[in-house]
Each structure stands twice: as C-alpha cells, then as structure tokens.
Amino acid sequence: MALKLNGIFRDRMVFQWGAELRVFGYSDKTCVIRCSLCKDGEEISTGTCGTEQDGSFLVCLEPVDEPGGPYEIRILEDDIVAYEIRDAYAGEVWLAAGGGNMDYPLARSEFAKFIMPKIGKTEIRYYKVPAFGHMNEAQAKAEAETEWIDINSETAGQMSAVAFYFAREIESRLDSKIGIIQCCATRSTIDNWQSVESLLTTKEGRTYIRDFDDAASELTPEEYDKEYAEYLEKYRKYNEILEEALKENPWMTYPEADAKLGPAPWPAPIGPKSARHPGSAFECMILRIAPYTLRGVIFYQGEADTDGHQSEYGHVFETMIKEWRDVFFDDQLPFIFCQLPMYISKDRKYMGFDDMSWPLLREQQQIVAIDMPNVYMAVIVDCGEFNNLFPSDKKTPGDRLALLAEKFVYGFEKVDAVSPFIIDARRGEGVEITFGGDYLLLNLTTGFGPDDSGFEIAGEDGKYYPAEASVDFDGKTILLSCPLVEFPSKVRYAFFSYGPTPLHAQNGLTATPFQVRIDKDLGGV
C-alpha cells in the first residue's frame, strides 16, 4: 500500500473536540487523499489534500462541536479506501512528555497495589509513543505495533503514573473522554527534545551541542561500538532479572528494585550513534505525533540537565516550548510542567557537598514559567526522596498539574492551583517576607528552629546562615531572624539540592523555592 498513516491514527483514538482534526502520514506516490469523519453511518465532515514533494500529507477536517462518539474515520487514496479507523472519540487530548519521572508506570508507584484494583472503568484512553533516538526499522516496527488503550484496573499499570493521576482528576471534572499521548525518554536532556536548528539559535543551545560533540569524540567508532555492545548486554541481563522480580512483586517501586537488584546500568557510552543526541527525541518522537491537535502539554524533565547544564537550561527550555508550539500549529498551546523535586545523591550528602545544581535548575524553570505566556509550573519540592531520582509518589505531581489545568486551561473557579510564592522581602529587626498564591493561610510544619526552617539569610559577604521562621498573624507573611547576620542583604528558601521544605499553604500546596536580594527596609516603598 502506497499510503501510510502515522502510528497514532488507530482504532479507539481520541481527537480534540472544538479544534480541527488533522490526519497525516506519507505516500510513496503522487495522489489525492480524502478523509471523512462519520458518525452513525453519516458523513459529518470531509477534507482533501495532495502529497507534498517529500511524500507527506496533511488533511484538516472541521472541528466537532462537542465531546462524544463513537466516530469512524475513513482515509481514501485516489477514491480507494486505505484505512478505516473505528471507535474514535472527540475528547480532551493532552501530551504527557518528558523523562523517566513522567514515564514511571502506575503499577510501580506509591500505593499502586491498593489503588489499581479500585480504578474500574474510566473514560481515559492512552497512546504510548515508542522511545527511540534514531529513525530505523526497529522504530518503524514499534510504531506499527502501537495502539490506543482503554484504561481500567487491568490496563492502567503500564501507563505513566503522573499522567494517570492528572487524567483521573480532569476526568472527574469533565464529561468527556480523556486522551493521553505518552511521549517519554528516560534520562533525556532538554536538547533531546528540540531540533538542532532550534538549538543553534541560542548560545546555550550551542553549548549543549558542543558538549555532546566533545563527549562523543572521546571514543573512536570502534571503541564506541564495543562499549555500546557491552552496555546493551548488561542492560539485557538486568531487564531479565527485573522481569522475574516483577513477576514476584509487580508493585516493586524503583527504590525497592535498586535495593534488591542494584541500580540499572547507566550511563550509556556516548558516541555519534547515541540515542540521546541533540534533537533525538524531537525527531523520532515529537515529529511522529505533530501536528496532532492537543488541548495542552504536561511535562516533567530536567534531572539529567543538572549534570553541568543547569545554567543553560532555561533558555533551551524556552526555545523547546516555542518549537513545540510551532510544530503543533498552536502559538498559545498551554504548557504545564513540574519543577524538579528535592534530590541529592548519597555520596554527596555524606561528603557534605552540594554543588547547588538542582536549585539553580529549579530557578531556571521558574523564570521560564514567569516569562512565557500560557506556561505554568507545578511546585513539587516536597516530593523528593533522598538518593532517589525517581520518587514513587506520583499522585502529588499529577494532581498539582491537574489543578493548574483546571484553573488556567478550563477556567474553573475557586481552584487553588498556584503555590505560595514570594512577592516581597524587607529588612527590619530581621526579615519580613510576603507571599502571594492561592491560599488563605501559611503553615510551617517544623519546630521553627533555624536548622529545619528551610530559610537562610546572608549579609553583604554572601555567606548564608540558617534563620528562625514564624508565621505572622495575617497568615501570609513569614518573619525571619538570624543573630549571625547584622544587616540582611539576601534571603532564600529551600534553595539547596536536598533539604527541609516545611512551608505549605493550608490547602497542601508547598511554597516555591527562591533566592532574592533584600532591597527595602520595613515600611519602605
């Protein structure tokens, strides 16, 4: 057959209601392609197009006015039926993308053995984009085997846990099918998720490319092939052992697996054939589903970028969001992401060494959320686990992403979604900090001592000391004191890789980390 649809076009697909339905693929001959959307045997809308010079095609159909279904989608090549897609529904479509924490399956997340049996039937369907870094026969085979899956107690286990909890909350608010497109590459860096052309537009993007090239040049092609073959064999053996362990205990979390089996082999050797090269996930995953119409994106990634690229992350993250909006034909596409949680490795903790890479990257993420329209950040610093890159609590991130979607995308009123954030810091006998956000009262869940408050104050010498903290009578102001600093010039909260995060709102939202200069006295303007 000359015509071939991209893999996402399958039976049971969910397409976005209220927006044009885009159907795309490839044909190896010049032809006219017609697509029709049918319901109960009646043709609802139709569209036609020809093939481009490279063989690609894109047919656009008129929007469906409300969620529902089932629909049938027919694709004809020169008036001959090439595909018939059945049981398709108009609903809410979200792209769930990122690294290993977004990919983390529900079955291995916290309390899964209690939650999954109670899921029952849902209105959630999900499609998983195969994780590849190169377009090859293996990628084509994997995509040909993909499918849209109805989520229930039996099928939910392999779905992204974060995306499941996000979809479950959205489902409770809307009378609609919820379509989740899961697009994840574990241990990916932000440069993997956009094109090389996009990376070249910024100094920071070019730094990513140069650093990859430098690392890849350390091995000859022969050395790389040898090391990569050895790595694949180690990974194959590890997966065999893991599969057996999961048969005994399918609820095993990642930390439990590490304790039982040891850590998975990582990192892979770096070379020109590496799956995690600049542009890899964008070319082999994002472009396989773009320009499928979306309601929005949820994103959780950044851990791997703390290894030397924390200062470049923000600019590259911003160009990634812009490029995704371009390829999905939506310059206002809502983009909701998780700020990194707390983390430090066991070795660094016991050495008393914190290179501050994690708080610096969190700061970069926050700047992007502030600067870009329709970009929102879920604060999850209270979800980190010591010496564990993959925390097993995935409900908290999923729920907080959903709250932001409900408030800013769907416009629900009286939704507490914005975590407490600093709006002012002033000097007095100590330091007074005022917070904004969606809450009534702030709470400090510690004994208010300086070592566990999460707050630190510095003078002009820039040396930080722990500060005692208390909540003022208005419930929105924190009062800090630190006798070791006579003239406070800087203040920060939770600005470390791993440490206490005791400041929460009464609704459970955790406070946003920050570091700021103090440029006002109390009572100043």
C-alpha positions in Angstrom: 0.0 0.0 0.0 1.4 3.4 -1.0 -0.3 5.4 1.8 0.8 5.1 5.4 -0.7 6.9 8.4 1.5 7.9 11.3 1.1 5.4 14.1 -1.2 7.5 16.4 -4.1 7.0 14.0 -5.6 3.8 15.3 -8.9 2.4 16.4 -10.1 4.0 19.7 -8.1 7.2 19.1 -9.2 10.3 20.9 -9.1 13.6 19.0 -9.6 17.1 20.3 -13.1 18.4 20.1 -13.6 22.1 19.2 -10.5 22.1 17.1 -9.7 20.9 13.6 -9.0 17.2 13.2 -5.6 16.8 11.5 -4.8 13.5 9.8 -1.3 13.0 8.4 1.1 10.4 7.1 3.1 9.5 4.0 2.6 8.2 0.5 5.2 6.9 -1.9 3.3 8.2 -4.9 1.6 11.4 -6.0 -2.1 11.1 -5.2 -5.2 12.8 -3.9 -6.1 11.9 -0.3 -9.5 12.3 1.1 -10.5 11.9 4.7 -14.0 11.8 6.1 -15.4 11.7 9.7 -18.5 9.7 10.1 -21.0 9.0 12.9 -23.8 6.5 12.8 -23.1 6.0 9.1 -23.5 9.7 8.3 -20.6 11.8 7.0 -20.0 14.7 9.4 -17.1 16.4 7.7 -14.6 15.8 5.0 -11.3 17.2 3.7 -8.8 16.5 0.8 -5.2 17.2 0.1 -2.4 16.1 -2.2 1.0 14.8 -1.3 4.0 17.1 -0.8 7.3 16.6 -2.7 8.6 14.5 0.2 5.5 12.3 0.2 4.0 13.7 3.3 0.4 14.8 3.5 -1.9 16.6 6.0 -5.7 16.6 5.8 -7.6 19.0 8.0 -11.3 18.4 9.0 -13.8 20.8 10.5 -14.0 20.8 14.3 -16.5 18.7 16.2 -18.7 20.9 18.3 -18.8 18.8 21.5 -17.1 15.7 23.0 -18.6 12.4 22.2 -18.6 9.5 19.8 -18.0 6.8 18.6 -16.8 8.1 15.2 -15.4 6.4 12.2 -12.6 8.0 10.2 -12.1 6.9 6.6 -8.9 7.7 4.6 -9.1 7.3 0.8 -6.3 7.3 -1.6 -7.5 8.3 -5.1 -11.0 7.3 -4.1 -10.0 3.9 -2.8 -10.4 3.2 0.9 -7.0 2.8 2.5 -7.9 3.0 6.2 -10.9 2.8 8.4 -10.4 3.9 12.0 -13.2 2.8 14.3 -14.4 3.7 17.8 -12.8 7.1 17.7 -14.0 9.8 20.2 -13.9 13.5 20.4 -12.5 14.4 23.8 -9.7 16.2 25.7 -6.2 15.4 24.4 -3.1 16.0 26.4 0.5 15.3 25.6 2.4 13.8 28.6 6.1 14.2 27.8 9.5 14.2 29.5 11.9 11.9 31.1 11.8 8.9 33.5 9.6 10.5 36.1 6.9 11.1 33.6 7.5 7.6 32.2 7.3 6.0 35.6 4.5 3.4 35.4 1.5 3.4 37.7 1.9 -0.2 38.8 5.3 0.6 40.4 4.2 3.9 42.1 3.3 4.5 45.7 0.3 2.6 47.0 -0.4 1.2 43.5 -1.5 -2.2 44.9 -4.3 -0.5 46.8 -5.3 2.0 44.1 -5.3 -0.1 40.9 -7.9 -2.7 41.9 -10.3 0.2 42.6 -9.8 2.0 39.3 -12.6 0.2 37.5 -13.8 1.5 34.1 -12.6 5.0 33.1 -13.1 7.5 30.3 -9.3 7.6 29.9 -7.5 6.3 26.8 -3.8 6.5 26.2 -1.3 6.1 23.4 2.4 5.5 24.1 4.9 6.8 21.5 7.8 4.4 21.1 11.0 5.7 22.7 13.7 5.9 20.0 16.6 8.2 19.2 17.0 7.1 15.6 14.6 6.5 12.8 15.2 2.9 11.8 13.5 -0.4 11.2 13.1 -1.0 15.0 11.3 2.3 15.4 9.1 1.6 12.4 8.2 -1.8 13.8 7.5 -0.5 17.3 5.2 2.3 15.9 3.3 -0.2 13.8 2.5 -2.2 16.9 1.2 0.8 19.0 -2.4 1.2 20.0 -4.8 3.3 21.9 -5.7 1.6 25.2 -8.8 1.9 27.3 -7.7 2.5 30.9 -9.1 0.3 33.6 -7.8 -1.8 36.6 -6.3 -4.3 34.2 -4.6 -2.0 31.8 -3.6 1.1 33.9 -0.4 -0.4 35.3 2.0 0.5 32.4 0.6 4.0 31.9 2.5 7.0 33.2 1.5 7.3 36.8 1.8 11.2 36.7 -0.4 11.2 33.6 -2.9 8.8 35.1 -3.5 10.9 38.2 -3.6 14.0 36.0 -6.2 12.5 33.7 -8.2 11.0 36.6 -8.6 14.4 38.1 -9.6 16.1 34.8 -12.0 13.2 34.1 -13.8 13.9 37.4 -14.4 17.5 36.2 -15.4 16.9 32.6 -18.0 14.8 30.8 -15.5 13.7 28.1 -13.1 11.0 27.0 -9.6 12.0 28.1 -6.8 11.1 25.6 -3.3 10.9 26.9 -0.4 10.7 24.5 2.6 9.5 26.5 5.9 10.6 24.9 8.9 9.9 27.3 12.6 9.2 27.0 14.2 8.3 30.3 17.4 10.2 31.2 16.8 12.6 28.4 18.2 16.1 28.5 16.3 19.2 27.2 18.4 19.4 24.0 17.0 15.9 23.0 13.5 17.5 22.8 14.0 20.1 20.1 15.6 20.3 16.7 19.3 21.0 16.1 18.1 24.1 14.2 16.3 25.4 17.2 19.3 24.7 19.5 21.6 26.7 17.1 19.5 29.8 17.7 20.9 30.4 21.2 24.3 30.4 22.8 23.0 28.0 25.4 21.7 25.6 22.8 25.0 25.6 21.0 26.7 24.8 24.3 24.6 21.6 24.6 25.6 20.6 21.1 29.3 21.4 21.6 29.4 19.5 24.9 27.8 16.4 23.3 30.2 16.5 20.4 33.2 16.8 22.8 31.9 13.8 24.8 31.2 11.8 21.7 34.7 12.4 20.3 36.4 10.7 23.3 35.8 7.3 21.8 36.7 6.1 18.3 33.8 4.5 16.3 35.3 1.1 17.1 35.6 1.8 20.8 32.1 3.1 20.9 30.6 0.1 19.2 32.4 -2.2 21.6 31.4 -0.3 24.7 27.8 0.1 23.5 27.5 -3.7 22.8 28.8 -4.4 26.3 26.3 -1.9 27.7 23.4 -3.4 25.8 24.3 -6.9 27.1 24.4 -5.6 30.7 21.0 -3.9 30.2 19.5 -7.0 28.7 20.7 -9.1 31.6 19.4 -6.5 34.1 16.0 -6.4 32.4 15.7 -10.2 32.5 16.3 -10.2 36.3 14.0 -7.3 36.7 11.2 -9.0 34.8 11.5 -12.0 37.0 11.4 -9.8 40.1 8.3 -8.0 38.9 6.6 -11.4 38.4 7.1 -12.0 42.1 6.2 -8.4 43.1 4.6 -6.3 40.3 4.3 -3.4 42.7 8.0 -3.0 43.2 9.0 0.7 43.2 12.2 1.9 41.7 14.0 2.3 45.0 12.9 -1.2 46.0 14.2 -2.6 42.8 17.6 -0.8 43.3 17.8 -2.3 46.8 17.1 -5.8 45.5 18.9 -5.8 42.2 21.3 -2.9 42.3 21.0 0.1 40.0 20.3 -0.3 36.4 23.3 0.1 34.0 23.8 3.8 33.3 25.1 5.9 31.7 25.3 4.5 28.2 28.5 5.3 26.4 28.3 8.5 24.3 29.1 8.5 20.6 27.7 9.6 17.2 25.2 6.7 17.4 23.9 7.6 20.9 20.1 7.5 21.3 20.4 10.7 23.4 21.9 13.0 20.9 20.7 16.6 20.3 17.4 16.5 18.6 16.8 12.8 19.1 13.5 12.7 20.9 12.2 15.6 18.9 12.9 13.9 15.5 11.9 10.4 16.4 9.0 11.0 18.8 7.6 14.5 18.8 7.5 14.7 15.0 5.8 11.4 14.8 2.7 12.8 16.5 2.8 16.5 15.4 0.7 18.3 14.4 -2.0 16.2 16.2 -4.3 18.7 17.8 -3.9 19.0 21.6 -5.6 20.7 24.4 -2.2 21.1 26.1 1.1 19.6 27.3 2.2 18.3 30.7 5.9 17.9 31.1 8.3 16.5 33.7 12.0 16.6 32.9 15.3 18.2 33.9 17.1 15.8 36.2 19.8 14.9 33.7 20.5 18.6 32.9 21.7 19.2 36.4 25.0 17.5 35.4 26.6 20.6 34.1 23.9 22.4 32.1 21.8 23.9 34.9 22.7 27.5 34.0 21.8 27.0 30.3 18.6 25.1 30.9 16.1 28.0 31.0 16.9 29.4 27.5 16.9 26.0 25.9 13.7 25.0 27.6 12.1 28.2 26.3 13.1 27.5 22.7 11.8 24.0 23.1 8.3 25.2 24.1 8.3 27.7 21.2 9.2 24.9 18.7 6.6 22.6 20.0 4.0 25.3 19.6 5.2 25.7 16.0 5.0 22.1 15.1 1.6 21.6 16.8 0.3 24.7 15.0 -0.7 26.5 18.2 1.2 29.5 19.4 -0.8 29.6 22.6 -0.6 25.9 23.4 -0.9 25.5 27.2 2.3 24.1 28.7 2.2 22.9 32.3 5.3 21.4 33.8 6.8 20.0 37.1 9.6 21.9 38.8 12.2 19.4 40.0 11.7 18.0 43.5 14.4 17.7 46.1 17.3 15.3 45.4 20.9 14.6 46.4 23.0 11.5 46.0 24.1 9.5 49.0 27.8 10.2 48.2 27.3 14.0 48.0 25.2 14.0 51.2 27.7 12.2 53.2 30.5 14.3 51.9 28.6 17.4 52.9 28.9 18.7 49.3 26.1 20.5 47.4 27.1 22.0 44.1 23.7 23.7 44.0 22.9 22.4 40.5 19.4 21.3 41.4 18.2 24.6 43.0 19.8 26.6 40.1 17.9 24.5 37.6 14.7 24.9 39.6 15.3 28.7 39.4 15.7 28.4 35.6 12.4 26.6 35.4 10.6 29.2 37.4 12.0 32.0 35.2 10.5 30.3 32.1 7.1 29.9 33.8 7.1 33.6 34.7 8.4 34.9 31.3 6.3 32.8 28.9 2.6 33.1 28.3 0.4 30.1 28.9 3.2 28.3 30.8 2.5 27.1 34.3 4.7 25.4 36.9 3.7 22.8 39.4 5.8 23.1 42.5 6.7 19.6 43.9 9.8 20.3 46.0 8.2 18.4 48.9 8.1 15.2 46.8 11.8 14.4 46.6 13.4 11.3 48.1 17.0 11.0 49.3 19.4 9.3 46.9 16.5 8.5 44.5 16.0 10.2 41.1 12.6 8.6 40.7 10.3 9.3 43.7 7.5 6.8 44.0 4.8 9.4 44.9 3.4 10.3 41.5 -0.1 11.3 42.7 1.0 14.7 44.1 2.7 15.8 40.9 -0.3 14.6 38.8 -2.8 16.3 41.0 -0.9 19.6 41.0 -0.6 19.6 37.3 -4.3 18.9 37.0 -5.1 21.8 39.4 -3.2 24.2 37.1 -5.1 22.9 34.0 -8.4 23.2 35.7 -7.7 26.8 36.7 -5.9 28.2 33.7 -7.0 26.0 30.8 -10.5 25.0 31.7 -11.3 28.2 33.7 -12.9 26.5 36.7 -13.4 29.0 39.6 -12.3 28.5 43.2 -9.5 26.2 42.3 -6.4 26.5 44.5 -3.6 25.8 42.0 -0.8 28.4 42.4 1.7 27.5 45.1 2.8 30.3 47.6 5.5 32.4 46.0 7.5 35.4 47.3 6.3 38.8 46.3 8.3 41.0 48.7 11.2 40.8 51.2 12.1 43.7 53.5 14.5 44.3 56.4 13.6 45.2 60.0 14.9 43.6 63.1 15.1 40.5 60.9 13.5 39.9 57.5 9.8 40.0 56.6 8.6 38.1 53.6 5.2 38.4 52.0 3.8 35.7 49.8 1.2 35.5 47.0 -0.6 32.5 45.6 -3.9 30.5 46.0 -4.3 30.1 49.7 -5.7 31.6 52.9 -3.0 30.7 55.5 0.6 29.6 55.5 1.8 26.8 57.8 5.3 25.9 58.9 5.4 22.1 59.7 8.5 22.2 61.8 9.6 23.3 65.3 10.6 26.7 63.8 14.2 26.1 64.6 16.8 27.6 62.3 18.2 24.2 61.1 14.9 22.9 59.8 13.0 26.1 58.6 14.4 25.9 55.1 15.1 29.7 55.3 18.6 31.2 55.1 19.8 34.8 55.4 23.1 36.4 54.1 24.8 39.7 54.7 26.9 41.6 52.1 29.6 38.9 52.3 27.2 36.5 50.7 27.6 33.8 53.4 24.3 32.2 54.3 23.1 31.2 57.8 20.0 29.3 58.8 17.2 31.5 60.0 14.4 31.0 62.5 11.0 31.4 61.0 7.4 32.1 62.2 4.1 32.9 60.5 2.8 36.4 61.2 -0.7 37.0 62.4 -2.0 37.7 58.8 -1.2 34.2 57.7 0.6 35.4 54.6 3.8 36.8 56.0 6.9 35.0 57.3 9.1 36.6 59.9 12.8 35.6 60.0 15.5 36.2 62.5 19.2 35.3 62.4 21.5 36.9 65.1 24.6 35.9 63.0 23.6 38.4 60.2 23.6 42.0 61.3 22.5 43.6 58.0 20.5 41.1 55.9 21.1 41.5 52.2 19.9 38.3 50.7 17.3 35.7 51.7 16.5 32.3 50.2 14.1 29.4 50.9 14.6 25.7 50.0 17.5 26.7 47.9 19.5 23.6 48.1 19.5 20.3 46.3 18.0 18.4 49.2 16.7 19.7 52.5 13.6 20.6 54.5 10.6 22.2 52.8 8.3 22.9 55.7 6.4 25.9 54.3 3.0 25.0 53.0 -0.4 26.6 52.5 -3.4 25.3 54.4 -4.6 23.5 51.2 -1.4 21.4 51.0 0.3 23.4 48.2 4.0 23.7 49.0 5.9 27.0 48.8 8.0 27.8 45.8 11.8 27.9 46.4 13.5 31.2 45.8 16.6 33.4 46.4 16.3 37.2 46.3 18.2 40.3 47.3 16.6 42.4 50.0 16.4 46.0 48.7 13.8 47.5 51.1 13.6 48.3 54.8 10.3 47.6 56.6 7.8 50.3 55.8 9.7 51.2 52.6 8.1 51.7 49.2 
